[in-house]
Amino acid sequence: MTKTGPKTHLIILAAGNGTRMVSKKPKVMHDIAGLPLLGHVLKAAQALSINVTADMTVVLAPAMKDVADFATSVVDTVRIAYQREQLGTAHAVSCALEGLPLQDDDSVIVLFGDTPLIQTQTIAAVNELLLSSSPTGIVVVGMTPPDSNAYGRLVCDSTGKVLKIVEFKHANAAEKAITFCNSGIMAFQVSCLQKVLPDIKAQNANGEYYLTDAIEAAYKHGFEVQTLKVPFEEVEGVNTQQDLAQGEARYQKRRRLEFMDLGCTMVAPETVYLSHDTVIEPGVTLEPHLFFGPQVTLKSGVCVKAFSHIEGAVIEENATVGPFARLRPGTTIGKEARIGNFVEVKNSIFSVGAKANHLSYVGDATVGAKANIGAGTITCNYDGYFKHKTEIGEGAFIGSNSCLVAPVTIGKNAIIGAASTITKAVGDDELAVARAPQKAFAGKAKQIHETKLKLKKQRVA
């Protein structure tokens, strides 16, 4: 369907060095739930385009090529603008606007790359308020933080109308008593923004231009200013490693609640770690202490038992994994299959009803339907240079403590005797046993015990 009406330009400011992170990595490239902070903001902004015509611009410092590459990997249509001097938020917005085809009735929404918990519905609400309340020229997103130190104050009149934004360090005693604070997120009618930007003057010795000064300038040009209050947790910026940990905790809590509302059972939700792209269908049961890395899908009826670590895996309907299981990238666990305690699976497919119940490593393998892999079995898939495939047919039974030296094929309904080292193909319905014959030496054990005890006494003496 062709979209009509004004266009929304989303500008994400991400040029800051983030020195308080005490890290060589750019601040916006630190992860929450396996995705850099900037990625969360990009995904929230991208989802807005489902309902409105929108484009995105990320403002970076010139040295941030890795950040630019990441941004375009998330949203291939994103524009990159560079702020060659760190001259404040208003200057950063001016850099973003260069080359943009702007119309007076378009909107510009300014977001920040270090606020990963911003939600699409909030961005949409800001845009709707701006476009539906003419002659509003600016919408300011406000919040009430638990500790208001260091936040700019939204100074309002008796009716609640915001008059100006005062930075904390410039606030007087009465202004510091205000608890309604500026989140930094702002939206502008283009007709307003183009008038107020030239009015913003440098405010300190560093020659920085603050976007917050646009409020007073807007009134001078006859525009109104509206505020939208949102929960502090959604717009809290990440500036330190402690902030990062706090943001992670809040993101995880939000995601757990979302999945439980959709029918996922979590025995101890606070012990389940989710990735940004985890997919969980209704009817899944999660026991305590689980880690889900990127690219995990759990289908309906799956049960993941305690202390399991899963990444890059698809688990089909009614399969059971764990406890203490590890699934690595490239793994598919089929319907009603079972992966038990201390089993590691990498880049392998378990077909319907296949089982590896304990103490096994299965890598680069295909396991047929209803095949059984005994305890202690490993696929020897790496020769020091290359990885090789193991194919196990449906209904095959692999005895405990067996080594399958890849590349190797085990046929349908074949049986491998316990403790076998299999280096050649085993056909359908064959029994294969590959181990040295057992030998017994009468009295030899007694001789060994006597010799060892004698040596031990000599050493003690």
QUIURQUI-V842050 format. One record per helix or strand of 3 or more residues. SS is the DSSP state (hx for helix, st for strand). FROM is the first residue (numbers start at 1). LEN is the number of residues. Records with the same first field share a line. If there is no record, write none. Layout:
# QUIURQUI-V842050
SS->FROM-LEN ; FROM-LEN
This chain:
# QUIURQUI-V842050
st->8-6 ; 54-7 ; 79-4 ; 107-6 ; 136-8 ; 153-4 ; 162-5 ; 181-9 ; 224-6 ; 290-3 ; 313-3 ; 331-3 ; 338-9 ; 355-9 ; 365-3 ; 378-3 ; 390-3 ; 403-3 ; 408-3
hx->19-3 ; 27-3 ; 37-12 ; 65-10 ; 89-9 ; 120-13 ; 168-3 ; 173-4 ; 190-10 ; 211-10 ; 232-4 ; 241-21 ; 269-3 ; 444-17
